[in-house]
Amino acid sequence: MTLNKNSMAFWLLQGLGWLPIFLLLMALFGDNSVFTHNAIIFATSVTTVSIALSLLMQRHYRRLMIKKVSVLSWALRILLVSIAASVAVAQLHWVIWYCVDSVVNQYSIIYTAQPQITISLVLTVCYFIWSILYWSIRRQATVYKLQHDAEVNQLKMKEAQLNGLLQQLSPHFMFNTINNIRAMVLMDSEKARDMLMAFADLM
């Protein structure tokens, strides 16, 4: 159930995060109107490839989070991964539509209208922000999990201590103590009173 909720939250955030980028890419396409057929194809293509690469980045970050890495090292790695991913998206977009155009011969505008450097620059900023947010959310989730685990362990320790006390206060122990006090009353009433007070304190 938790996995489903986490997965749904991840995809909801992905959708909300990439929608403004999709609209920005349509505006960047360069046509007179933003909502043209070619602008939608261009934005859809770049956004789809970007999301696919963000999933690879997510896997890379997850593996990296297992290791102990300093914040400065994280920031540097995030910057480098963001640049590499944005360049890869621009290249993949160009290759895909070059291949499509060589077969259909009417889509050259999709990969020539906007220079690859422009796509890479826009996506570098987007990927950097996406990576920082992902790292922050995952780090906070890890902190919450560690706190929860510590609380659970503390409760288990208290439960073990309580069980130990309950075992000490077993009926057999109480029966023996009361019998000893009863016998002590006959031999030394002062000592019996002290024993009774000690037993009361223990209770």
GICORMO-V363927 format. One record per residue. N is the residue number from 1. OMEGA is omega in degrees with one decimal (none if undefined). BURIAL is # if it has 16 or more other ideal C-beta (glycine too) atoms within 10 Angstrom, else .. D_CENTER is the distance of its C-alpha to the mean C-alpha in Angstrom with 2 decimals. Layout:
n:omega:burial:d_center
N:OMEGA:BURIAL:D_CENTER
N:OMEGA:BURIAL:D_CENTER
//
This chain:
n:omega:burial:d_center
1:179.5:.:15.48
2:179.7:.:11.91
3:178.6:.:10.99
4:179.4:.:13.21
5:178.6:.:11.85
6:-180.0:.:8.23
7:178.9:.:10.23
8:179.8:.:12.62
9:179.5:.:10.42
10:-177.8:.:9.03
11:176.3:.:12.76
12:177.8:.:14.09
13:176.4:.:12.34
14:-179.3:.:13.52
15:-179.7:.:16.93
16:-178.7:.:17.26
17:-175.5:#:16.28
18:180.0:#:18.62
19:177.4:.:21.49
20:178.9:.:22.83
21:176.0:#:22.67
22:179.4:#:24.60
23:178.0:.:27.17
24:178.7:.:27.45
25:176.4:#:28.14
26:179.4:#:30.82
27:-179.4:.:32.40
28:-171.4:#:32.37
29:174.2:#:34.17
30:175.5:.:37.50
31:177.9:.:39.41
32:178.4:.:41.49
33:-178.1:.:39.37
34:-172.7:.:35.57
35:175.7:.:35.50
36:-179.5:.:37.66
37:-178.5:.:37.24
38:178.9:.:36.57
39:179.1:#:34.07
40:178.1:.:32.02
41:-180.0:#:32.22
42:-178.4:#:31.25
43:179.1:#:28.22
44:-179.7:.:27.09
45:-177.5:#:27.55
46:-179.7:#:25.70
47:-179.4:#:22.76
48:178.8:#:22.52
49:179.2:#:22.67
50:178.7:#:20.11
51:179.3:#:17.54
52:179.3:.:18.46
53:177.3:#:17.95
54:176.9:#:14.56
55:175.0:.:13.48
56:177.4:.:15.14
57:179.2:#:13.45
58:178.6:#:9.95
59:178.4:.:11.50
60:-179.9:.:13.09
61:179.0:#:10.18
62:178.6:.:8.52
63:-178.5:.:12.07
64:-178.1:.:12.53
65:177.4:.:9.84
66:178.7:.:11.98
67:176.2:.:14.87
68:-178.1:.:15.78
69:-179.8:.:16.11
70:-178.7:.:17.59
71:179.5:.:16.41
72:177.9:.:19.52
73:176.9:.:18.87
74:-177.9:#:15.37
75:179.5:.:17.13
76:-179.6:.:19.89
77:178.3:#:17.87
78:179.3:#:15.90
79:-179.2:.:19.40
80:179.2:.:20.98
81:179.2:#:18.45
82:178.9:#:18.69
83:-179.0:#:22.48
84:-178.8:.:22.72
85:-179.2:#:20.67
86:176.5:#:22.73
87:179.2:#:25.94
88:178.5:#:25.04
89:-179.8:#:24.46
90:179.2:#:27.83
91:-179.9:.:29.56
92:178.0:#:28.26
93:-179.6:#:29.23
94:-178.2:#:32.64
95:-179.0:.:33.23
96:-175.3:#:32.34
97:172.5:#:34.66
98:178.4:.:37.32
99:178.9:.:37.52
100:-178.5:#:37.64
101:178.9:#:40.30
102:177.7:.:42.36
103:-174.5:.:42.66
104:177.5:.:42.98
105:174.5:.:44.31
106:-176.4:.:43.26
107:-178.4:#:39.69
108:-179.1:.:40.34
109:-177.5:#:39.43
110:-178.1:#:35.79
111:178.9:#:35.25
112:-175.5:.:38.00
113:-177.5:.:37.69
114:179.4:#:34.86
115:-179.2:.:34.80
116:-179.2:.:31.89
117:178.8:.:31.52
118:178.4:.:30.93
119:-178.4:#:28.18
120:-179.6:#:26.57
121:179.2:.:26.84
122:-176.3:#:25.29
123:177.3:#:22.36
124:177.8:#:21.82
125:-179.2:.:21.27
126:-179.7:#:18.99
127:179.8:#:16.87
128:178.7:#:16.80
129:179.2:.:15.63
130:-178.3:#:12.99
131:178.8:#:11.74
132:179.0:.:11.94
133:-179.6:.:10.02
134:180.0:#:7.11
135:-179.1:#:7.49
136:-178.7:.:8.08
137:-179.4:.:5.31
138:179.9:.:2.89
139:179.2:.:6.42
140:178.5:.:7.27
141:178.2:.:5.23
142:178.7:.:6.91
143:178.3:.:9.96
144:-179.6:.:10.26
145:178.6:.:10.17
146:177.7:.:12.72
147:179.7:.:14.75
148:179.2:.:14.91
149:179.1:.:16.02
150:178.5:.:18.53
151:179.0:.:19.91
152:179.1:.:20.35
153:178.8:.:22.12
154:177.6:.:24.27
155:178.8:.:25.30
156:177.4:.:26.19
157:179.3:.:28.29
158:178.7:.:30.06
159:178.7:.:30.70
160:177.9:.:32.18
161:179.6:.:34.36
162:178.1:.:35.53
163:176.9:.:36.39
164:178.2:.:38.33
165:179.9:.:40.26
166:177.6:.:40.98
167:176.9:.:42.34
168:-178.8:.:44.55
169:179.9:.:45.83
170:178.8:.:46.84
171:-179.8:.:50.06
172:178.4:.:51.87
173:-178.8:.:51.12
174:179.9:.:52.24
175:180.0:.:55.35
176:-178.5:.:56.37
177:-179.2:#:55.82
178:178.8:.:57.87
179:178.2:.:60.61
180:178.6:.:60.75
181:179.5:#:61.09
182:179.3:.:63.76
183:-178.6:.:65.70
184:-179.9:#:65.31
185:-178.3:.:66.87
186:-176.0:.:70.08
187:-175.5:.:70.18
188:-173.7:.:68.72
189:179.5:.:67.74
190:179.9:.:66.41
191:178.6:.:64.04
192:178.4:#:63.07
193:178.0:.:62.15
194:178.6:.:59.93
195:178.6:#:58.24
196:177.1:.:57.72
197:178.8:.:56.15
198:179.1:.:53.81
199:178.4:.:52.86
200:178.0:.:52.28
201:178.9:.:50.01
202:178.7:.:48.03
203:none:.:47.67
//
